[in-house]
Each structure stands twice: as structure tokens, then as C-alpha cells.
Amino acid sequence: MPMSTHNLNKDQETPWNPEHLKLALSGKKSLEEFNLQGADLNGVDLQRADLCMANLQEARLQRANLQEADLFAANLTGAKLHGACLTGAGLQKANLFGVNCQELDFREADLQGACLQRVELMKANLEGVNLMETNLQDADLTRANLQGATLWRAELQGANLQVAYLGGANLWEAKLQGAKLQGADLRGANLNLADLRNTDLRGVSFKGVESLSPGQLINAKNVHLASDLPFSLQEVILAKQLAAMEDDS
């Protein structure tokens, strides 16, 4: 059986022809909305390719060059991306649920609104990446490089950020409830209105953080084991007492 592809702009499936890929790579044909489920694209050069809304479920993309590719709303569930290059890729609203993205290079990629829930991103390079409003719940970001990353309103509940580097990251209104931040480096990060309830702050470096208030830490864990807080622990205790008084009133 030949592989088939279905362009969602059309009403019927058309037989998949390997020549289609060659044309796409030469810029003469787009893969927008194509069904490439399970396709073997191992090592293929897809730099700047149009894969907008493409179905790439279970596709084999090991060592593929996806630099600056347009993957807007693409379905990458279960795709194999080991060794792929995604620098500068447009992954807005893409679905990467459960994908193993360890050690991938996402520098300058745009993942705004993408789903990376339960994704493994250990040792991934996410320097300067746009993760605004991205779903990263339960994602494994152990030792990930998130320097300067935009995590505004990102959903990081339960995420593993142990020993991650978040220097200068924008965590404005980030949802970090229950996240594991042990040993994370937050130097110079913006934590304005970030939700840190039940977050483990053991060994976290807060040196030079911006917009962090004592009230944000009253329900965090192991605050006393964090370093370089911009205020005293007494102020956190006072904020907790005031909050308790307000609850009783």
C-alpha cells in the first residue's frame, strides 16, 4: 500500500508520491495540512519547509533539519525528534504531547500556545525561546537551558525544573504550582505575579530577580533553603500572618 496524504483543503485523499517531498524541499510545493503520519523523514532537510497544520504523528524525524520550518498547529504527537534541529522553527500551537525532546536545540523557536505536556526536555537548549502561554504541565525540564526564555503565563504545574537555568527568563504570571525547582537558577528572572504555591524552592538562587514579593512565597516549600531572596524570611512570615488574618475575617 502506498503512503497516502490528505490535504485538508481538498475533499479526497490523493496517493502519496515521494516526488511531492522533493518538490516541497525545492520550494515548489507546500506540505501544509498534509498527512505525514508515520512518515520516514529521518535526516531529511526540511529547512524553512511549510508544514503548517501537518499531521506528523509518529513521524520519524531523527536528525531532520527543521530550522525555521513553519510547524504552526502541526500534530507531532509521538514523533521521533532525536537529533533534529528546530532552531528558529515556528511551533505556535503545535502539539508535542509526550514527545521525547531531550537535548534538542530550540533556540529562537516560537512555541507560543504549544502543548508540551508530559514532554521530556532534559538538557534541551531553549535559550531565548518563546514559550508564552505554552502548556508544559508535568514536563521534564531537568537541567534545561531556559536563559532569557519567555514563559509569560506558561503552565508549568508539576513540571520538573530541577537544576534548570532560568537566568533572565520572563516568568510573568507563570503557573508554577507544585513544580520542582530544587537547585534551579533564577538569577535576574522576572517573577511578577508568578504562582509558586507548593513549589519546592530548596537550593534555588533568586539573585537579582525582579518583581518577587513576600506574598508569593507564603505557600511555597522550603523557602528557608533558597538563597539570595530580595527580602528577609521575616517578611515572608509576616505576609503569611497577614494572609491568615484576612482569611479569618
C-alpha positions in Angstrom: 0.0 0.0 0.0 1.5 3.4 -1.0 1.6 6.1 1.7 -1.3 8.5 1.2 -1.6 12.1 2.0 -4.7 14.3 2.6 -4.6 18.0 2.2 -7.4 19.4 4.4 -8.2 21.9 1.7 -9.3 19.1 -0.5 -12.2 16.7 -0.3 -10.4 13.4 -1.0 -7.2 11.7 -0.4 -4.5 11.6 -3.1 -1.8 8.9 -3.3 1.4 9.9 -1.7 4.3 10.3 -4.1 7.9 10.7 -2.9 8.3 13.3 -5.6 6.0 15.5 -3.5 8.6 15.8 -0.8 11.3 16.7 -3.4 9.1 19.4 -4.8 8.4 20.7 -1.3 12.1 20.9 -0.5 12.7 22.8 -3.6 10.1 25.3 -2.7 7.7 24.4 -5.5 5.2 22.5 -3.3 3.9 23.0 0.2 3.2 20.3 2.8 0.7 22.5 4.5 -2.0 20.3 6.2 -0.6 17.1 4.6 -1.0 13.8 6.4 2.6 12.5 7.0 1.6 10.2 9.9 4.4 7.7 10.4 6.4 9.1 7.5 10.2 8.3 7.5 11.8 11.7 7.3 15.0 10.7 9.1 17.8 13.1 8.2 15.7 15.0 5.7 16.5 18.7 5.0 13.2 20.5 5.8 14.7 23.9 6.4 12.1 26.6 6.0 9.5 24.0 4.8 5.8 24.8 5.1 4.4 22.1 7.5 1.7 24.3 8.8 -1.1 22.1 10.4 0.6 19.0 9.0 -0.1 15.6 10.7 3.3 14.3 11.8 2.1 11.8 14.4 4.7 9.1 14.9 6.8 10.5 12.1 10.5 9.6 12.2 12.3 13.0 12.2 15.6 11.9 13.7 18.4 14.3 12.7 16.0 16.1 10.4 16.8 19.8 9.6 13.6 21.7 10.7 15.4 25.0 11.1 13.0 27.9 10.6 10.3 25.5 9.4 6.7 26.6 9.8 5.0 24.0 12.1 2.1 26.1 13.2 -0.6 23.9 14.8 1.3 20.8 13.5 0.5 17.5 15.2 3.8 16.0 16.4 2.3 13.6 18.9 4.7 10.6 19.3 7.1 11.9 16.7 10.7 10.9 17.0 12.9 14.0 17.1 16.2 12.8 18.5 19.0 14.9 16.9 16.6 17.1 15.0 17.4 20.8 14.5 14.5 23.1 15.5 16.3 26.5 15.8 14.1 29.3 14.8 11.1 27.0 14.0 7.6 28.3 14.2 5.8 25.8 16.5 3.0 28.0 17.7 0.0 25.9 18.9 1.8 22.7 17.8 1.0 19.5 19.7 4.1 17.8 21.1 2.3 15.8 23.8 4.6 13.2 25.3 7.4 13.7 22.8 11.0 13.0 23.9 12.8 16.2 23.1 15.9 15.6 25.2 19.0 17.6 24.1 17.1 19.3 21.2 18.1 22.8 20.1 15.1 25.1 20.2 17.0 28.3 20.3 14.9 31.2 19.0 12.0 28.9 18.2 8.4 30.1 18.8 6.3 27.7 20.8 3.6 30.2 21.9 0.4 28.3 22.8 2.0 24.9 22.0 1.3 21.7 24.0 4.4 20.2 25.6 2.5 18.4 28.4 4.5 15.4 29.7 7.3 16.2 27.3 10.9 15.2 28.2 13.2 18.2 27.7 16.1 17.2 29.8 19.3 19.1 28.8 17.4 20.8 26.0 18.7 24.2 24.8 15.7 26.6 25.0 17.8 29.8 25.2 15.7 32.7 24.1 12.7 30.5 23.1 9.2 31.9 23.1 7.1 29.6 25.4 4.4 32.2 26.1 1.1 30.5 27.3 2.6 27.1 26.5 1.3 24.0 28.2 4.3 22.5 30.0 2.4 20.7 32.8 4.4 17.7 34.1 7.2 18.4 31.5 10.7 17.2 32.4 12.9 20.2 32.1 15.7 18.9 34.3 18.9 20.9 33.5 17.3 22.6 30.6 18.8 25.9 29.4 16.0 28.4 29.6 18.1 31.5 29.6 16.1 34.5 28.6 13.1 32.3 27.7 9.6 33.9 27.5 7.4 31.9 29.8 4.7 34.5 30.3 1.6 32.7 31.6 3.2 29.4 30.8 1.5 26.4 32.5 4.3 24.7 34.5 2.2 22.9 37.1 4.1 19.9 38.3 7.0 20.4 35.9 10.4 19.2 36.8 12.8 22.2 36.6 15.5 20.8 38.9 18.9 22.4 38.3 17.4 24.2 35.2 18.9 27.6 34.2 16.3 30.3 34.1 18.6 33.3 34.2 16.8 36.4 32.8 13.7 34.4 31.9 10.3 36.1 31.8 8.0 34.2 34.2 5.3 36.8 34.4 2.1 35.1 35.7 3.7 31.7 35.1 1.8 28.9 36.8 4.4 27.0 38.8 2.2 25.3 41.4 3.8 22.1 42.6 6.8 22.5 40.3 10.1 21.0 41.3 12.6 23.9 41.3 15.3 22.4 43.5 18.7 23.8 42.6 17.3 26.0 39.8 19.0 29.2 38.9 16.5 32.1 38.6 19.1 34.9 38.6 17.6 38.0 37.0 14.3 36.3 36.2 11.0 38.3 36.2 8.6 36.6 38.6 5.9 39.2 38.6 2.6 37.5 39.7 4.2 34.0 39.3 2.2 31.4 41.2 4.7 29.5 43.4 2.2 27.6 45.7 3.5 24.2 46.8 6.7 24.8 44.7 9.9 23.3 46.2 12.5 26.2 46.4 15.3 24.1 48.0 18.6 25.5 46.7 17.0 27.9 44.3 19.1 31.1 43.5 17.0 34.2 43.5 19.9 36.7 43.0 18.7 39.8 41.1 15.2 38.5 40.5 12.6 41.1 39.5 9.1 41.7 40.9 9.1 39.0 43.5 7.0 39.8 46.6 6.9 38.0 50.0 3.3 37.1 49.5 4.2 34.9 46.6 6.2 32.6 48.8 3.8 32.2 51.8 2.6 28.8 50.4 5.9 27.7 48.8 8.0 24.9 50.2 11.5 25.1 51.7 11.7 28.9 51.3 14.3 29.0 54.1 16.6 26.8 52.0 16.6 29.2 49.0 19.4 31.7 48.5 19.6 35.5 47.7 16.0 36.3 48.4 15.4 40.1 47.7 13.7 40.3 51.2 14.0 38.7 54.6 12.3 35.5 55.7 10.7 37.6 58.4 8.8 39.4 55.7 7.5 36.2 54.3 6.4 35.1 57.8 4.7 38.5 58.3 2.9 38.1 54.9 1.7 34.7 55.9 0.3 36.0 59.2 -1.5 38.9 57.4 -3.0 36.4 54.9 -4.2 34.2 57.7 -5.8 37.2 59.4 -7.6 38.1 56.2 -8.9 34.6 55.8 -10.3 34.7 59.4 -12.0 38.0 58.9 
